[in-house]
Structure formats: C-alpha cells, structure tokens
C-alpha cells in the first residue's frame, strides 16, 4: 500500500536523514578518520546531484515514489541513477502512468522475493531524444518467478519492455517510454 506523504512527514524524514549523515561525518572526524569523512561528503554530493537530476525530469509522481521508497519497510532496497540530464524539450512523459506501473512492479517484486534476504533493485534512467529508457536490475532471491512473468505479460501499451533475464537470483529488463 502506498503511503501519502504530507509535507511535515517529508521534512521530518529528510531532516532525520541529514542529521544521520552529519553525525557520521562528525564521528569519523572525532576518530581522526578524515579520509572516511571526505568519502561520506562525496557520497552526499553524488546523492544530491542524483536527486536534482531526477527532479529535473519533470516527473513529480515518479520521482516522489523513488525518493520515498526506502523510507518504508519493503523486501528490497532501491537505488536509482539518472545517467544524463535532459538537454532538449522533446516532450513530456505520462508521469501518472509511469508512476502507477512502477508502483505495481515494486509491489509485485516485493511479494515475489525471499523476505529478509539481501534484495536490491537498481533503476538507471537514461533520457534520450525520443523518450526515456529505464533499466531495472534486481539481485536477490525470487521465489515466485511465475508471478513476475505474469506481471510482465500485462505491460501498458505506452511502455515498451525488453527482458534481459529472469532467474531465481536476478531480474534485468528495460522499459522505454516515448515523449508525448
């Protein structure tokens, strides 16, 4: 079930994350681990750059889903990477359709995998001239492969899916969505 985050909850969670990061830096500096503190700062910069790139895609519902997904308890950890920034105003994507499909995929995956395992999903986003390509790469344990196969048989017509692999230990595919 999707949680509807209000502004106060978002700010509270963001503040909590920032305080944790600052405490990590302070702790490493107190232990005279300056190099590790610098690494943490570099990680924060990269994360902020990725958040900015995702925000610049003008997909608020999809971006909100990715920004907040790890704030809730799920059976896998999510990370994302925007490979390039959009350099042209080629058109818009159907944000609602993309977010709904992605939310459904996350839900299906959440129910198809082994709980309490190191399950990890990486989403790479590559803006192109005609649309945007989304690469999904899962590693972990899939215990209901049949459910995943059934899910992929009902992909909306606005999305073009190319499956690379689906096994009990990995899932890899890409989805392309044209600009309108």
ABEGO torsion letter per residue (X at the ends): XBBBBBAAAAAAAAAAAAAAAAAAAAAAAAAGBAAAAAAAAAAAAAAAAAAAAAAAAGBAAAAAAAAAAAABBBABBBBBBBABBBABBAEBBBAAAAAAAAAAAAAAAAAABBBGBBBBBBBBBBBBAAEBBBBBBBBEBBABAAAAAAAAAABBAABBBBBABBBAABBBBBBBBBBX
